Amino acid sequence: MLTVYPAIIHNDTDGVWLEFPDLEGCQTSGDTIEELMTNAEEVLGLYLATALELGNTIHKPSKLDDIICNGTKTYIATDVSKYHRDTRAVKKMLSIPAWLAKESEQHNLSLSKVLQEALLKKLDLA
């Protein structure tokens, strides 16, 4: 689901930063304009996906011409579905050696938790 919101770019002594006037607290920064644009797409996607997951109301985007500001106005587009995660638990079958299962039980390890942690690390999501 491609979504577009207006944003305001500000120059700073440390680089550039950007805010979304329609989305309270939604802002990001970067050392370069390229880094800022990448960060802006991500922060917008995460902000909107989180709002949807929490059932919060999302304000419709303003028209760029209606925004009065001192910075540079632009639009930022993001694919919200890229950042939306279905957090429901699902059952998966797996097999491990019997000795490893026994060791895990003796150490009171949750195999589900260990697998989740390992997957997050393996996928560079942790």
N, CA, C and O atoms as a Tinker XYZ file with bonds, in Angstrom:
   504  protein
     1  N      0.835000   -1.154000    0.000000    73     2
     2  CA     0.000000    0.000000    0.000000    64     1     3
     3  C      0.900000    1.244000    0.000000    63     2     4     5
     4  O      1.442000    1.613000    1.042000    81     3
     5  N      1.057000    1.881000   -1.143000    73     3     6
     6  CA     1.884000    3.069000   -1.271000    64     5     7
     7  C      1.159000    4.259000   -0.653000    63     6     8     9
     8  O      0.003000    4.532000   -0.974000    81     7
     9  N      1.846000    4.955000    0.227000    73     7    10
    10  CA     1.294000    6.110000    0.918000    64     9    11
    11  C      2.261000    7.270000    0.780000    63    10    12    13
    12  O      3.476000    7.093000    0.864000    81    11
    13  N      1.711000    8.464000    0.565000    73    11    14
    14  CA     2.533000    9.657000    0.362000    64    13    15
    15  C      2.111000   10.733000    1.358000    63    14    16    17
    16  O      0.925000   11.028000    1.501000    81    15
    17  N      3.090000   11.315000    2.042000    73    15    18
    18  CA     2.844000   12.390000    2.992000    64    17    19
    19  C      3.792000   13.549000    2.719000    63    18    20    21
    20  O      4.922000   13.343000    2.277000    81    19
    21  N      3.329000   14.770000    2.983000    73    19    22
    22  CA     4.218000   15.920000    2.843000    64    21    23
    23  C      5.213000   15.959000    3.999000    63    22    24    25
    24  O      4.923000   15.518000    5.111000    81    23
    25  N      6.386000   16.498000    3.705000    73    23    26
    26  CA     7.424000   16.610000    4.719000    64    25    27
    27  C      8.142000   17.945000    4.554000    63    26    28    29
    28  O      8.099000   18.565000    3.491000    81    27
    29  N      8.794000   18.369000    5.614000    73    27    30
    30  CA     9.565000   19.607000    5.601000    64    29    31
    31  C     11.012000   19.263000    5.920000    63    30    32    33
    32  O     11.295000   18.634000    6.940000    81    31
    33  N     11.924000   19.673000    5.050000    73    31    34
    34  CA    13.355000   19.433000    5.242000    64    33    35
    35  C     13.981000   20.685000    5.847000    63    34    36    37
    36  O     13.742000   21.803000    5.391000    81    35
    37  N     14.787000   20.467000    6.884000    73    35    38
    38  CA    15.489000   21.558000    7.554000    64    37    39
    39  C     16.992000   21.303000    7.492000    63    38    40    41
    40  O     17.437000   20.166000    7.644000    81    39
    41  N     17.766000   22.350000    7.271000    73    39    42
    42  CA    19.231000   22.259000    7.331000    64    41    43
    43  C     19.670000   22.559000    8.750000    63    42    44    45
    44  O     19.087000   23.397000    9.438000    81    43
    45  N     20.712000   21.855000    9.173000    73    43    46
    46  CA    21.225000   21.988000   10.520000    64    45    47
    47  C     22.751000   21.959000   10.427000    63    46    48    49
    48  O     23.298000   21.541000    9.407000    81    47
    49  N     23.430000   22.392000   11.463000    73    47    50
    50  CA    24.888000   22.365000   11.440000    64    49    51
    51  C     25.428000   20.938000   11.392000    63    50    52    53
    52  O     26.545000   20.714000   10.925000    81    51
    53  N     24.645000   19.973000   11.870000    73    51    54
    54  CA    25.058000   18.565000   11.882000    64    53    55
    55  C     24.593000   17.781000   10.661000    63    54    56    57
    56  O     24.925000   16.603000   10.531000    81    55
    57  N     23.837000   18.401000    9.768000    73    55    58
    58  CA    23.297000   17.695000    8.608000    64    57    59
    59  C     21.926000   18.230000    8.258000    63    58    60    61
    60  O     21.694000   19.439000    8.269000    81    59
    61  N     21.027000   17.323000    7.949000    73    59    62
    62  CA    19.665000   17.705000    7.589000    64    61    63
    63  C     18.686000   16.877000    8.407000    63    62    64    65
    64  O     18.992000   15.754000    8.810000    81    63
    65  N     17.516000   17.434000    8.645000    73    63    66
    66  CA    16.470000   16.680000    9.328000    64    65    67
    67  C     15.138000   16.991000    8.676000    63    66    68    69
    68  O     14.980000   17.997000    7.985000    81    67
    69  N     14.194000   16.111000    8.909000    73    67    70
    70  CA    12.916000   16.176000    8.218000    64    69    71
    71  C     11.803000   15.883000    9.208000    63    70    72    73
    72  O     11.955000   15.058000   10.108000    81    71
    73  N     10.687000   16.567000    9.030000    73    71    74
    74  CA     9.514000   16.310000    9.864000    64    73    75
    75  C      8.283000   16.156000    8.979000    63    74    76    77
    76  O      8.209000   16.715000    7.885000    81    75
    77  N      7.325000   15.389000    9.475000    73    75    78
    78  CA     6.045000   15.214000    8.812000    64    77    79
    79  C      5.017000   16.011000    9.603000    63    78    80    81
    80  O      4.615000   15.579000   10.684000    81    79
    81  N      4.579000   17.162000    9.098000    73    79    82
    82  CA     3.693000   18.024000    9.885000    64    81    83
    83  C      2.340000   17.393000   10.226000    63    82    84    85
    84  O      1.705000   17.800000   11.199000    81    83
    85  N      1.896000   16.422000    9.457000    73    83    86
    86  CA     0.613000   15.766000    9.732000    64    85    87
    87  C      0.719000   14.642000   10.757000    63    86    88    89
    88  O     -0.301000   14.142000   11.233000    81    87
    89  N      1.950000   14.236000   11.105000    73    87    90
    90  CA     2.158000   13.069000   11.960000    64    89    91
    91  C      2.995000   13.473000   13.171000    63    90    92    93
    92  O      4.218000   13.582000   13.086000    81    91
    93  N      2.334000   13.690000   14.278000    73    91    94
    94  CA     2.988000   14.198000   15.486000    64    93    95
    95  C      4.166000   13.325000   15.914000    63    94    96    97
    96  O      4.020000   12.118000   16.109000    81    95
    97  N      5.330000   13.951000   16.057000    73    95    98
    98  CA     6.521000   13.251000   16.530000    64    97    99
    99  C      7.239000   12.448000   15.470000    63    98   100   101
   100  O      8.248000   11.808000   15.769000    81    99
   101  N      6.755000   12.460000   14.248000    73    99   102
   102  CA     7.374000   11.667000   13.176000    64   101   103
   103  C      8.418000   12.534000   12.478000    63   102   104   105
   104  O      8.082000   13.454000   11.731000    81   103
   105  N      9.694000   12.224000   12.734000    73   103   106
   106  CA    10.791000   12.964000   12.133000    64   105   107
   107  C     12.030000   12.090000   12.064000    63   106   108   109
   108  O     12.103000   11.041000   12.705000    81   107
   109  N     12.999000   12.535000   11.281000    73   107   110
   110  CA    14.245000   11.796000   11.142000    64   109   111
   111  C     15.342000   12.743000   10.708000    63   110   112   113
   112  O     15.090000   13.920000   10.451000    81   111
   113  N     16.554000   12.234000   10.628000    73   111   114
   114  CA    17.685000   13.063000   10.230000    64   113   115
   115  C     18.668000   12.251000    9.408000    63   114   116   117
   116  O     18.518000   11.040000    9.247000    81   115
   117  N     19.682000   12.942000    8.888000    73   115   118
   118  CA    20.721000   12.279000    8.127000    64   117   119
   119  C     21.898000   13.212000    7.908000    63   118   120   121
   120  O     21.765000   14.432000    8.004000    81   119
   121  N     23.043000   12.631000    7.614000    73   119   122
   122  CA    24.238000   13.429000    7.327000    64   121   123
   123  C     24.178000   14.012000    5.919000    63   122   124   125
   124  O     24.728000   15.081000    5.652000    81   123
   125  N     23.498000   13.292000    5.021000    73   123   126
   126  CA    23.367000   13.733000    3.629000    64   125   127
   127  C     21.901000   13.684000    3.238000    63   126   128   129
   128  O     21.086000   13.068000    3.926000    81   127
   129  N     21.570000   14.329000    2.141000    73   127   130
   130  CA    20.179000   14.301000    1.660000    64   129   131
   131  C     19.781000   12.886000    1.251000    63   130   132   133
   132  O     18.625000   12.500000    1.423000    81   131
   133  N     20.716000   12.109000    0.714000    73   131   134
   134  CA    20.423000   10.722000    0.335000    64   133   135
   135  C     20.074000    9.883000    1.564000    63   134   136   137
   136  O     19.115000    9.111000    1.552000    81   135
   137  N     20.867000   10.047000    2.621000    73   135   138
   138  CA    20.594000    9.314000    3.858000    64   137   139
   139  C     19.261000    9.765000    4.459000    63   138   140   141
   140  O     18.496000    8.948000    4.973000    81   139
   141  N     18.992000   11.056000    4.392000    73   139   142
   142  CA    17.739000   11.589000    4.912000    64   141   143
   143  C     16.534000   10.989000    4.186000    63   142   144   145
   144  O     15.553000   10.613000    4.828000    81   143
   145  N     16.596000   10.895000    2.866000    73   143   146
   146  CA    15.475000   10.358000    2.091000    64   145   147
   147  C     15.236000    8.883000    2.423000    63   146   148   149
   148  O     14.090000    8.448000    2.546000    81   147
   149  N     16.308000    8.127000    2.567000    73   147   150
   150  CA    16.181000    6.713000    2.941000    64   149   151
   151  C     15.553000    6.590000    4.323000    63   150   152   153
   152  O     14.642000    5.788000    4.531000    81   151
   153  N     16.048000    7.391000    5.270000    73   151   154
   154  CA    15.515000    7.359000    6.634000    64   153   155
   155  C     14.056000    7.821000    6.673000    63   154   156   157
   156  O     13.253000    7.293000    7.443000    81   155
   157  N     13.721000    8.805000    5.844000    73   155   158
   158  CA    12.357000    9.345000    5.823000    64   157   159
   159  C     11.357000    8.290000    5.355000    63   158   160   161
   160  O     10.277000    8.158000    5.931000    81   159
   161  N     11.709000    7.549000    4.324000    73   159   162
   162  CA    10.818000    6.482000    3.846000    64   161   163
   163  C     10.587000    5.449000    4.935000    63   162   164   165
   164  O      9.460000    5.001000    5.146000    81   163
   165  N     11.657000    5.071000    5.626000    73   163   166
   166  CA    11.559000    4.063000    6.671000    64   165   167
   167  C     10.750000    4.560000    7.864000    63   166   168   169
   168  O      9.862000    3.854000    8.342000    81   167
   169  N     11.045000    5.769000    8.352000    73   167   170
   170  CA    10.339000    6.266000    9.533000    64   169   171
   171  C      8.861000    6.481000    9.238000    63   170   172   173
   172  O      8.018000    6.247000   10.104000    81   171
   173  N      8.538000    6.923000    8.025000    73   171   174
   174  CA     7.132000    7.082000    7.654000    64   173   175
   175  C      6.435000    5.727000    7.622000    63   174   176   177
   176  O      5.325000    5.588000    8.135000    81   175
   177  N      7.072000    4.739000    7.029000    73   175   178
   178  CA     6.490000    3.396000    6.973000    64   177   179
   179  C      6.282000    2.792000    8.347000    63   178   180   181
   180  O      5.229000    2.218000    8.626000    81   179
   181  N      7.284000    2.920000    9.207000    73   179   182
   182  CA     7.178000    2.375000   10.565000    64   181   183
   183  C      6.120000    3.108000   11.385000    63   182   184   185
   184  O      5.369000    2.484000   12.134000    81   183
   185  N      6.062000    4.422000   11.242000    73   183   186
   186  CA     5.072000    5.223000   11.973000    64   185   187
   187  C      3.660000    4.802000   11.582000    63   186   188   189
   188  O      2.820000    4.558000   12.449000    81   187
   189  N      3.397000    4.718000   10.276000    73   187   190
   190  CA     2.053000    4.370000    9.807000    64   189   191
   191  C      1.695000    2.921000   10.127000    63   190   192   193
   192  O      0.562000    2.638000   10.516000    81   191
   193  N      2.647000    2.001000    9.968000    73   191   194
   194  CA     2.382000    0.586000   10.273000    64   193   195
   195  C      2.072000    0.411000   11.756000    63   194   196   197
   196  O      1.162000   -0.334000   12.119000    81   195
   197  N      2.818000    1.088000   12.605000    73   195   198
   198  CA     2.574000    1.007000   14.050000    64   197   199
   199  C      1.207000    1.578000   14.405000    63   198   200   201
   200  O      0.473000    0.997000   15.204000    81   199
   201  N      0.868000    2.716000   13.809000    73   199   202
   202  CA    -0.443000    3.322000   14.059000    64   201   203
   203  C     -1.565000    2.375000   13.647000    63   202   204   205
   204  O     -2.557000    2.239000   14.363000    81   203
   205  N     -1.414000    1.724000   12.504000    73   203   206
   206  CA    -2.427000    0.766000   12.047000    64   205   207
   207  C     -2.537000   -0.418000   12.998000    63   206   208   209
   208  O     -3.639000   -0.842000   13.344000    81   207
   209  N     -1.383000   -0.955000   13.423000    73   207   210
   210  CA    -1.386000   -2.103000   14.323000    64   209   211
   211  C     -2.034000   -1.773000   15.669000    63   210   212   213
   212  O     -2.666000   -2.632000   16.285000    81   211
   213  N     -1.875000   -0.523000   16.125000    73   211   214
   214  CA    -2.439000   -0.103000   17.410000    64   213   215
   215  C     -3.873000    0.380000   17.282000    63   214   216   217
   216  O     -4.528000    0.667000   18.284000    81   215
   217  N     -4.364000    0.472000   16.050000    73   215   218
   218  CA    -5.724000    0.945000   15.814000    64   217   219
   219  C     -5.872000    2.444000   15.967000    63   218   220   221
   220  O     -6.983000    2.939000   16.156000    81   219
   221  N     -4.773000    3.173000   15.888000    73   219   222
   222  CA    -4.821000    4.634000   16.017000    64   221   223
   223  C     -5.339000    5.271000   14.729000    63   222   224   225
   224  O     -5.200000    4.711000   13.642000    81   223
   225  N     -5.929000    6.431000   14.872000    73   223   226
   226  CA    -6.405000    7.191000   13.722000    64   225   227
   227  C     -5.216000    7.816000   13.012000    63   226   228   229
   228  O     -4.343000    8.406000   13.648000    81   227
   229  N     -5.187000    7.685000   11.704000    73   227   230
   230  CA    -4.121000    8.287000   10.904000    64   229   231
   231  C     -4.720000    9.460000   10.150000    63   230   232   233
   232  O     -5.689000    9.310000    9.406000    81   231
   233  N     -4.135000   10.620000   10.352000    73   231   234
   234  CA    -4.617000   11.823000    9.686000    64   233   235
   235  C     -4.319000   11.757000    8.191000    63   234   236   237
   236  O     -3.268000   11.270000    7.776000    81   235
   237  N     -5.251000   12.249000    7.398000    73   235   238
   238  CA    -5.033000   12.307000    5.957000    64   237   239
   239  C     -3.913000   13.296000    5.669000    63   238   240   241
   240  O     -3.755000   14.284000    6.386000    81   239
   241  N     -3.135000   13.034000    4.622000    73   239   242
   242  CA    -2.042000   13.958000    4.305000    64   241   243
   243  C     -2.567000   15.308000    3.820000    63   242   244   245
   244  O     -3.546000   15.385000    3.078000    81   243
   245  N     -1.895000   16.363000    4.256000    73   243   246
   246  CA    -2.214000   17.706000    3.783000    64   245   247
   247  C     -1.705000   17.870000    2.365000    63   246   248   249
   248  O     -0.886000   17.083000    1.891000    81   247
   249  N     -2.194000   18.894000    1.696000    73   247   250
   250  CA    -1.650000   19.263000    0.395000    64   249   251
   251  C     -0.390000   20.074000    0.647000    63   250   252   253
   252  O     -0.341000   20.884000    1.572000    81   251
   253  N      0.612000   19.861000   -0.162000    73   251   254
   254  CA     1.886000   20.544000   -0.001000    64   253   255
   255  C      1.705000   22.061000    0.005000    63   254   256   257
   256  O      2.354000   22.763000    0.779000    81   255
   257  N      0.825000   22.562000   -0.856000    73   255   258
   258  CA     0.604000   24.005000   -0.953000    64   257   259
   259  C     -0.033000   24.602000    0.302000    63   258   260   261
   260  O      0.058000   25.809000    0.526000    81   259
   261  N     -0.682000   23.760000    1.126000    73   259   262
   262  CA    -1.339000   24.250000    2.334000    64   261   263
   263  C     -0.384000   24.374000    3.525000    63   262   264   265
   264  O     -0.757000   24.910000    4.568000    81   263
   265  N      0.843000   23.880000    3.368000    73   263   266
   266  CA     1.806000   23.888000    4.472000    64   265   267
   267  C      2.635000   25.175000    4.413000    63   266   268   269
   268  O      3.237000   25.503000    3.391000    81   267
   269  N      2.648000   25.884000    5.527000    73   267   270
   270  CA     3.450000   27.098000    5.649000    64   269   271
   271  C      4.637000   26.761000    6.542000    63   270   272   273
   272  O      4.466000   26.298000    7.670000    81   271
   273  N      5.850000   26.999000    6.024000    73   271   274
   274  CA     7.034000   26.615000    6.793000    64   273   275
   275  C      8.252000   27.416000    6.346000    63   274   276   277
   276  O      8.216000   28.128000    5.343000    81   275
   277  N      9.330000   27.283000    7.117000    73   275   278
   278  CA    10.603000   27.915000    6.785000    64   277   279
   279  C     11.533000   26.967000    6.045000    63   278   280   281
   280  O     12.522000   27.413000    5.463000    81   279
   281  N     11.245000   25.685000    6.051000    73   279   282
   282  CA    12.101000   24.696000    5.400000    64   281   283
   283  C     11.668000   24.432000    3.965000    63   282   284   285
   284  O     10.851000   25.157000    3.397000    81   283
   285  N     12.232000   23.385000    3.400000    73   283   286
   286  CA    11.909000   22.963000    2.036000    64   285   287
   287  C     10.817000   21.900000    2.101000    63   286   288   289
   288  O     10.957000   20.899000    2.804000    81   287
   289  N      9.732000   22.122000    1.364000    73   287   290
   290  CA     8.615000   21.171000    1.354000    64   289   291
   291  C      8.849000   20.119000    0.266000    63   290   292   293
   292  O      9.359000   20.417000   -0.814000    81   291
   293  N      8.460000   18.883000    0.585000    73   291   294
   294  CA     8.567000   17.783000   -0.371000    64   293   295
   295  C      7.554000   16.708000    0.003000    63   294   296   297
   296  O      6.923000   16.780000    1.058000    81   295
   297  N      7.405000   15.731000   -0.849000    73   295   298
   298  CA     6.588000   14.561000   -0.535000    64   297   299
   299  C      7.510000   13.364000   -0.305000    63   298   300   301
   300  O      8.553000   13.236000   -0.947000    81   299
   301  N      7.115000   12.501000    0.611000    73   299   302
   302  CA     7.817000   11.245000    0.868000    64   301   303
   303  C      6.817000   10.109000    0.658000    63   302   304   305
   304  O      5.699000   10.141000    1.172000    81   303
   305  N      7.240000    9.113000   -0.102000    73   303   306
   306  CA     6.395000    7.941000   -0.358000    64   305   307
   307  C      6.981000    6.720000    0.345000    63   306   308   309
   308  O      8.199000    6.572000    0.451000    81   307
   309  N      6.104000    5.857000    0.818000    73   307   310
   310  CA     6.536000    4.617000    1.449000    64   309   311
   311  C      5.503000    3.531000    1.200000    63   310   312   313
   312  O      4.322000    3.822000    1.009000    81   311
   313  N      5.940000    2.299000    1.203000    73   311   314
   314  CA     5.046000    1.155000    1.094000    64   313   315
   315  C      4.819000    0.626000    2.505000    63   314   316   317
   316  O      5.667000   -0.075000    3.055000    81   315
   317  N      3.684000    0.960000    3.080000    73   315   318
   318  CA     3.392000    0.613000    4.477000    64   317   319
   319  C      3.412000   -0.897000    4.685000    63   318   320   321
   320  O      3.812000   -1.360000    5.753000    81   319
   321  N      2.992000   -1.671000    3.697000    73   319   322
   322  CA     2.962000   -3.125000    3.856000    64   321   323
   323  C      4.363000   -3.701000    4.078000    63   322   324   325
   324  O      4.502000   -4.790000    4.635000    81   323
   325  N      5.383000   -2.987000    3.654000    73   323   326
   326  CA     6.769000   -3.417000    3.863000    64   325   327
   327  C      7.134000   -3.396000    5.346000    63   326   328   329
   328  O      8.011000   -4.143000    5.782000    81   327
   329  N      6.468000   -2.546000    6.117000    73   327   330
   330  CA     6.790000   -2.373000    7.531000    64   329   331
   331  C      5.767000   -2.984000    8.477000    63   330   332   333
   332  O      6.006000   -3.063000    9.682000    81   331
   333  N      4.639000   -3.413000    7.947000    73   331   334
   334  CA     3.594000   -4.026000    8.771000    64   333   335
   335  C      3.964000   -5.477000    9.039000    63   334   336   337
   336  O      4.285000   -6.226000    8.117000    81   335
   337  N      3.917000   -5.866000   10.297000    73   335   338
   338  CA     4.243000   -7.242000   10.658000    64   337   339
   339  C      3.075000   -7.869000   11.385000    63   338   340   341
   340  O      2.525000   -7.294000   12.323000    81   339
   341  N      2.709000   -9.041000   10.945000    73   339   342
   342  CA     1.671000   -9.818000   11.617000    64   341   343
   343  C      2.326000  -10.487000   12.819000    63   342   344   345
   344  O      3.151000  -11.384000   12.648000    81   343
   345  N      1.978000  -10.073000   14.017000    73   343   346
   346  CA     2.659000  -10.549000   15.221000    64   345   347
   347  C      1.976000  -11.740000   15.890000    63   346   348   349
   348  O      2.346000  -12.128000   16.998000    81   347
   349  N      0.984000  -12.317000   15.221000    73   347   350
   350  CA     0.332000  -13.505000   15.792000    64   349   351
   351  C      1.323000  -14.662000   15.844000    63   350   352   353
   352  O      2.163000  -14.807000   14.956000    81   351
   353  N      1.224000  -15.473000   16.869000    73   351   354
   354  CA     2.067000  -16.666000   16.978000    64   353   355
   355  C      1.515000  -17.765000   16.069000    63   354   356   357
   356  O      0.305000  -17.983000   16.011000    81   355
   357  N      2.404000  -18.446000   15.367000    73   355   358
   358  CA     2.018000  -19.578000   14.523000    64   357   359
   359  C      2.851000  -20.787000   14.933000    63   358   360   361
   360  O      4.009000  -20.659000   15.330000    81   359
   361  N      2.241000  -21.952000   14.830000    73   359   362
   362  CA     2.954000  -23.184000   15.171000    64   361   363
   363  C      3.711000  -23.680000   13.950000    63   362   364   365
   364  O      3.201000  -23.656000   12.829000    81   363
   365  N      4.951000  -24.134000   14.190000    73   363   366
   366  CA     5.789000  -24.708000   13.139000    64   365   367
   367  C      6.376000  -26.007000   13.673000    63   366   368   369
   368  O      6.762000  -26.097000   14.839000    81   367
   369  N      6.438000  -26.988000   12.824000    73   367   370
   370  CA     7.056000  -28.263000   13.191000    64   369   371
   371  C      8.559000  -28.151000   12.981000    63   370   372   373
   372  O      9.010000  -27.582000   11.988000    81   371
   373  N      9.333000  -28.692000   13.912000    73   371   374
   374  CA    10.773000  -28.732000   13.731000    64   373   375
   375  C     11.320000  -29.987000   14.368000    63   374   376   377
   376  O     10.683000  -30.609000   15.218000    81   375
   377  N     12.506000  -30.343000   13.941000    73   375   378
   378  CA    13.161000  -31.538000   14.482000    64   377   379
   379  C     14.549000  -31.153000   14.969000    63   378   380   381
   380  O     15.280000  -30.423000   14.301000    81   379
   381  N     14.896000  -31.662000   16.150000    73   379   382
   382  CA    16.244000  -31.484000   16.683000    64   381   383
   383  C     16.682000  -32.830000   17.247000    63   382   384   385
   384  O     15.841000  -33.676000   17.552000    81   383
   385  N     17.987000  -33.038000   17.390000    73   383   386
   386  CA    18.458000  -34.310000   17.962000    64   385   387
   387  C     17.944000  -34.492000   19.392000    63   386   388   389
   388  O     17.788000  -33.524000   20.136000    81   387
   389  N     17.688000  -35.732000   19.757000    73   387   390
   390  CA    17.138000  -36.049000   21.076000    64   389   391
   391  C     18.027000  -35.518000   22.199000    63   390   392   393
   392  O     17.527000  -34.989000   23.191000    81   391
   393  N     19.346000  -35.659000   22.044000    73   391   394
   394  CA    20.252000  -35.205000   23.095000    64   393   395
   395  C     20.147000  -33.688000   23.313000    63   394   396   397
   396  O     20.274000  -33.203000   24.437000    81   395
   397  N     19.910000  -32.935000   22.199000    73   395   398
   398  CA    19.797000  -31.488000   22.294000    64   397   399
   399  C     18.470000  -31.090000   22.960000    63   398   400   401
   400  O     18.408000  -30.120000   23.714000    81   399
   401  N     17.428000  -31.849000   22.669000    73   399   402
   402  CA    16.139000  -31.609000   23.314000    64   401   403
   403  C     16.250000  -31.838000   24.816000    63   402   404   405
   404  O     15.703000  -31.074000   25.611000    81   403
   405  N     16.968000  -32.902000   25.200000    73   403   406
   406  CA    17.152000  -33.227000   26.615000    64   405   407
   407  C     17.946000  -32.129000   27.322000    63   406   408   409
   408  O     17.580000  -31.698000   28.415000    81   407
   409  N     19.028000  -31.682000   26.696000    73   407   410
   410  CA    19.844000  -30.597000   27.271000    64   409   411
   411  C     19.015000  -29.329000   27.443000    63   410   412   413
   412  O     19.117000  -28.649000   28.464000    81   411
   413  N     18.204000  -29.018000   26.452000    73   411   414
   414  CA    17.359000  -27.822000   26.504000    64   413   415
   415  C     16.385000  -27.898000   27.667000    63   414   416   417
   416  O     16.174000  -26.914000   28.376000    81   415
   417  N     15.788000  -29.080000   27.860000    73   415   418
   418  CA    14.843000  -29.267000   28.953000    64   417   419
   419  C     15.539000  -29.129000   30.305000    63   418   420   421
   420  O     14.991000  -28.539000   31.236000    81   419
   421  N     16.755000  -29.680000   30.406000    73   419   422
   422  CA    17.496000  -29.604000   31.665000    64   421   423
   423  C     17.866000  -28.162000   32.016000    63   422   424   425
   424  O     18.027000  -27.820000   33.188000    81   423
   425  N     17.998000  -27.325000   30.991000    73   423   426
   426  CA    18.341000  -25.911000   31.215000    64   425   427
   427  C     17.106000  -25.006000   31.189000    63   426   428   429
   428  O     17.216000  -23.780000   31.182000    81   427
   429  N     15.932000  -25.637000   31.175000    73   427   430
   430  CA    14.658000  -24.899000   31.162000    64   429   431
   431  C     14.593000  -23.851000   30.052000    63   430   432   433
   432  O     14.120000  -22.735000   30.268000    81   431
   433  N     15.070000  -24.219000   28.870000    73   431   434
   434  CA    15.034000  -23.311000   27.726000    64   433   435
   435  C     13.716000  -23.439000   26.979000    63   434   436   437
   436  O     13.187000  -24.535000   26.796000    81   435
   437  N     13.206000  -22.307000   26.557000    73   435   438
   438  CA    12.031000  -22.290000   25.693000    64   437   439
   439  C     12.534000  -22.372000   24.256000    63   438   440   441
   440  O     13.169000  -21.443000   23.757000    81   439
   441  N     12.245000  -23.487000   23.598000    73   439   442
   442  CA    12.716000  -23.649000   22.222000    64   441   443
   443  C     12.095000  -22.599000   21.299000    63   442   444   445
   444  O     12.740000  -22.154000   20.350000    81   443
   445  N     10.873000  -22.208000   21.563000    73   443   446
   446  CA    10.235000  -21.167000   20.758000    64   445   447
   447  C     11.001000  -19.859000   20.877000    63   446   448   449
   448  O     11.271000  -19.192000   19.879000    81   447
   449  N     11.345000  -19.500000   22.104000    73   447   450
   450  CA    12.075000  -18.250000   22.326000    64   449   451
   451  C     13.461000  -18.308000   21.692000    63   450   452   453
   452  O     13.890000  -17.351000   21.049000    81   451
   453  N     14.155000  -19.417000   21.869000    73   451   454
   454  CA    15.497000  -19.565000   21.303000    64   453   455
   455  C     15.439000  -19.472000   19.772000    63   454   456   457
   456  O     16.285000  -18.822000   19.158000    81   455
   457  N     14.454000  -20.115000   19.165000    73   455   458
   458  CA    14.311000  -20.078000   17.716000    64   457   459
   459  C     14.006000  -18.662000   17.229000    63   458   460   461
   460  O     14.577000  -18.208000   16.238000    81   459
   461  N     13.108000  -17.967000   17.925000    73   459   462
   462  CA    12.794000  -16.587000   17.549000    64   461   463
   463  C     14.029000  -15.697000   17.626000    63   462   464   465
   464  O     14.289000  -14.915000   16.712000    81   463
   465  N     14.790000  -15.812000   18.710000    73   463   466
   466  CA    16.004000  -15.009000   18.868000    64   465   467
   467  C     17.014000  -15.330000   17.768000    63   466   468   469
   468  O     17.636000  -14.426000   17.210000    81   467
   469  N     17.175000  -16.609000   17.461000    73   467   470
   470  CA    18.124000  -17.013000   16.423000    64   469   471
   471  C     17.697000  -16.507000   15.041000    63   470   472   473
   472  O     18.531000  -16.058000   14.255000    81   471
   473  N     16.404000  -16.581000   14.753000    73   471   474
   474  CA    15.909000  -16.091000   13.462000    64   473   475
   475  C     16.089000  -14.590000   13.328000    63   474   476   477
   476  O     16.491000  -14.109000   12.268000    81   475
   477  N     15.798000  -13.844000   14.381000    73   475   478
   478  CA    15.989000  -12.396000   14.352000    64   477   479
   479  C     17.449000  -12.046000   14.090000    63   478   480   481
   480  O     17.748000  -11.144000   13.307000    81   479
   481  N     18.355000  -12.765000   14.750000    73   479   482
   482  CA    19.796000  -12.519000   14.559000    64   481   483
   483  C     20.214000  -12.915000   13.142000    63   482   484   485
   484  O     20.923000  -12.161000   12.475000    81   483
   485  N     19.787000  -14.071000   12.683000    73   483   486
   486  CA    20.161000  -14.574000   11.353000    64   485   487
   487  C     19.658000  -13.643000   10.247000    63   486   488   489
   488  O     20.330000  -13.464000    9.231000    81   487
   489  N     18.478000  -13.052000   10.444000    73   487   490
   490  CA    17.882000  -12.169000    9.440000    64   489   491
   491  C     18.274000  -10.706000    9.622000    63   490   492   493
   492  O     17.747000   -9.822000    8.946000    81   491
   493  N     19.211000  -10.460000   10.548000    73   491   494
   494  CA    19.671000   -9.092000   10.865000    64   493   495
   495  C     18.506000   -8.186000   11.252000    63   494   496   497
   496  O     18.449000   -7.027000   10.842000    81   495
   497  N     17.585000   -8.716000   12.038000    73   495   498
   498  CA    16.439000   -7.945000   12.508000    64   497   499
   499  C     16.529000   -7.624000   13.988000    63   498   500   501
   500  O     15.692000   -6.896000   14.522000    81   499
   501  N     17.554000   -8.170000   14.659000    73   499   502
   502  CA    17.710000   -7.939000   16.101000    64   501   503
   503  C     18.629000   -6.775000   16.356000    63   502   504
   504  O     18.882000   -6.430000   17.511000    81   503
